Amino acid sequence: MLLLKSILAGLIAVIVAAIVLPAGIAYYLMWTTHPDKPGQEIAVGFDPVYAARSPVSWIIAALVFALGFYWEYRRLKAR
């Protein structure tokens, strides 16, 4: 049960990071790359297919999973 809860915590961490990280980056880009002239528009795009094929995305997902797993495992092991 200890490992199952830790795996679930790791998966939840990956899901939260997959939603919060792109939203945070888009928010940051929206406020830092504002247009010079009023009335001018900008667009922020996100391609999930490219992100899924990128090895960097998989490395980040593995690190986030490992951190979530380790955090929960350590917390449950201390009981």
C-alpha positions in Angstrom: 0.0 0.0 0.0 2.9 2.3 0.7 4.2 2.0 -2.9 0.8 2.4 -4.4 0.2 5.6 -2.5 3.6 6.9 -3.5 3.1 6.0 -7.2 -0.3 7.8 -7.1 1.3 10.9 -5.5 4.0 10.9 -8.3 1.3 10.6 -11.0 -0.7 13.5 -9.4 2.5 15.6 -9.3 3.1 15.0 -13.0 -0.5 15.9 -13.9 -0.4 19.1 -11.8 3.0 20.0 -13.3 1.7 19.3 -16.8 -1.1 21.8 -16.2 0.5 24.5 -14.0 3.9 24.7 -15.8 2.6 25.5 -19.3 0.0 27.9 -17.9 2.7 29.6 -15.9 4.9 30.0 -18.9 2.1 31.3 -21.0 1.2 33.8 -18.3 4.8 34.9 -18.0 5.2 35.3 -21.8 1.9 37.2 -21.9 3.1 39.9 -19.5 6.7 40.1 -20.6 6.3 40.3 -24.3 3.6 42.9 -24.5 3.3 44.7 -27.8 4.9 48.1 -28.3 1.9 49.8 -29.8 -1.6 49.8 -28.3 -4.1 47.7 -30.3 -1.4 45.3 -31.5 -2.0 41.7 -30.6 0.3 38.8 -29.7 -0.3 35.1 -29.7 1.1 32.4 -27.4 0.9 28.9 -28.9 1.4 25.5 -27.3 1.8 22.3 -29.3 1.1 19.3 -27.0 2.2 16.8 -29.8 5.6 18.5 -30.0 5.9 18.6 -26.2 5.1 14.9 -26.0 7.8 14.0 -28.6 10.5 16.2 -26.9 13.0 14.3 -24.8 13.2 17.2 -22.5 9.5 16.9 -21.6 10.0 13.3 -20.7 13.0 14.1 -18.5 11.1 16.8 -16.7 8.1 14.4 -16.3 10.4 11.7 -14.9 12.0 14.2 -12.4 8.6 15.5 -11.3 7.3 11.9 -10.8 10.4 10.9 -8.9 10.1 14.0 -6.6 6.4 13.3 -5.9 7.0 9.6 -5.3 10.0 10.3 -3.0 8.2 13.0 -1.0 5.2 10.7 -0.4 7.3 7.6 0.3 9.4 9.4 2.8 6.3 10.9 4.5 4.6 7.5 4.8 7.7 5.7 5.8 8.2 8.0 8.8 4.9 6.9 10.3 
